[in-house]
Structures are given as structure tokens and as C-alpha cells.
Amino acid sequence: QGAPETNFIGLEVPPVVAANEAGRRVELVTSRLGSIDRGSPLYYQGILAGEVLGYEMADDYRSVLVHVFVKEPFDRLLRSSTRFWHASGVEVALGADGLRVQTESLQSMLFGGIAFDTPDAQDGASEDTDGLVFTLFDDRRSIQDRAFTTKARFVLFFEDSVRGLAVGAPVEFKGIKVGSVVDVRLEH
């Protein structure tokens, strides 16, 4: 559409998203880029929902801004409570319930990727996300770790062995995780 043209200015890099594709652009901030690159996939519950448009250093030179495109109809899932995390690599955990292996896809394992989810409880979450910059978490578990709103530090002294106690170990109350160990050291 428009008037006929004979002179054009070429782009330095080809566009990742077609100009006529419906969806929404979102900006994420992270402390590390990892294996995320231009064209890396964006997943919602394992389904391809968009892709990374590019990235740049933030003004503070400590953070990275990642620009992503969320395709329609997945863009309707975006709320102020939406959480994004790195879906790169493979997560392997061995616990009381056995071995657990998790990855979004083979492509994200090899080339990096991002996943997102919006919690069901929309406690005041706004649908207007224009101008919001979302945090890109290292993994899904780190989102849960930051979910504690009230934090209190305690110092515990043990006279017996603390074998097996390590930084990051869960602190539980009646079987429910209420915190984690942040430091273990010898006092004399």
C-alpha cells in the first residue's frame, strides 16, 4: 500500500517477525543473557508462542534488555503478573520421588529459549502491560523462591553434626517449604 517508490533503505538484519503478524512486543530485563539469541523461541506450556527479537545492554550496564514478540492468541495471556524464565538446557533433579528431567524442547536445549506463564489467581493483575518491563528469571524454581513476601533471617546454633546441611537447603514447617539456608559456617 502507498505511493510507488524506487529508492529503498535496506535493513542491517532481516526482521524476525513479519510486519503483518498479529501479537505484542514485550521487554524483559535480566542479569545474564545465557544462550538467548535473536530468533530464540518463546514457549507457553511447551507450545511455541513467539520469539526473541533482539537484546541490548541496559543503561546501568549491569542488566540486559531482551525484546520478545508474543504471537496472537498467546498475547491475550499477558498480565502484569506474567512470569518469564530461561528455558535453556536441561534441569535434572534427584529427590525422594526419584529422578526428574525437564526441558521445554530440543531446540531450546541447544539454542536457548524463554518460557512464560500467568498465574491463575489474578489478584489485581492488570491486563494493560504497555510500558511494563518484566523480569526474566534464571529458571522456574527461582520464581517460587522469590514468592515469599515477608522475609526474616534467623541464626541457629548446632552443637552436633550438621552433615548434609548446605546453602540452598530448604527450611520446612510441617512439610511445607517456608525458606532456605543462606549460609553455613563454623563459629568458635
C-alpha positions, -999 to +999 in steps of 0.1 A: +000+000+000+011+036-005+027+056-033+051+039-057+088+040-047+121+034-065+146+040-037+147+018-006+169+016+025+179-020+034+178-033+069+211-044+085+195-076+098+163-093+084+132-089+106+124-119+127+086-112+128+066-104+097+053-068+097+017-080+093+018-107+121-006-101+150+008-101+185+025-079+211+061-068+218+073-072+254+105-061+271+123-083+296+152-075+319+178-100+331+212-101+347+225-127+323+217-134+287+227-170+287+222-188+254+193-165+244+198-150+209+178-133+182+152-158+170+152-179+201+118-195+208+093-183+234+071-210+249+038-212+268+032-246+284+055-262+258+038-246+228+057-222+206+042-188+214+067-163+200+103-155+196+132-132+207+135-101+185+168-089+200+187-077+230+207-047+242+226-035+273+205-016+298+215+020+307+230+007+340+255-016+321+246-044+346+214-057+330+204-069+296+171-059+280+156-087+259+129-078+233+104-106+226+073-109+204+043-128+217+021-141+189-016-140+188-036-156+206-009-160+233-006-123+237-041-123+254-025-143+282-002-114+292-009-097+325+011-077+350+015-109+370+030-129+340+064-145+348+092-152+322+121-176+328+151-191+309+140-224+293+175-232+281+192-265+288+180-295+309+171-295+345+179-328+363+169-334+399+172-364+421+150-365+451+129-387+473+104-391+445+130-403+420+149-388+390+132-358+373+143-344+339+127-313+325+133-293+293+110-272+271+122-286+238+153-300+220+155-266+202+156-246+234+181-271+249+205-265+220+199-228+211+183-213+242+147-203+248+123-185+271+091-197+287+062-178+303+032-184+324+004-163+340-008-174+375-045-183+377-051-161+407-053-126+392-052-107+425-053-072+410-032-082+379-037-057+351-043-066+315-026-034+305+011-043+301+021-014+279+053+001+292+060-027+317+094-043+318+092-079+330+119-098+349+135-127+331+142-152+359+170-178+357+145-207+360+110-215+371+123-225+406+138-191+412+103-175+407+089-197+435+119-188+457+111-151+453+074-156+460+080-151+498+068-116+505+078-113+542+114-124+549+131-129+583+166-140+590+174-164+618+207-176+632+207-212+645+235-228+665+240-266+665+263-284+689+261-317+670+270-326+634+253-306+606+264-330+579+243-326+548+233-291+556+242-268+527+234-234+513+201-235+495+187-264+516+150-260+523+137-248+557+104-266+563+075-262+587+052-293+589+065-304+555+059-271+537+089-251+525+090-217+543+125-207+535+161-218+527+195-219+542+216-189+531+249-196+549+266-223+569+298-216+589+318-226+619+317-203+650+341-207+679 
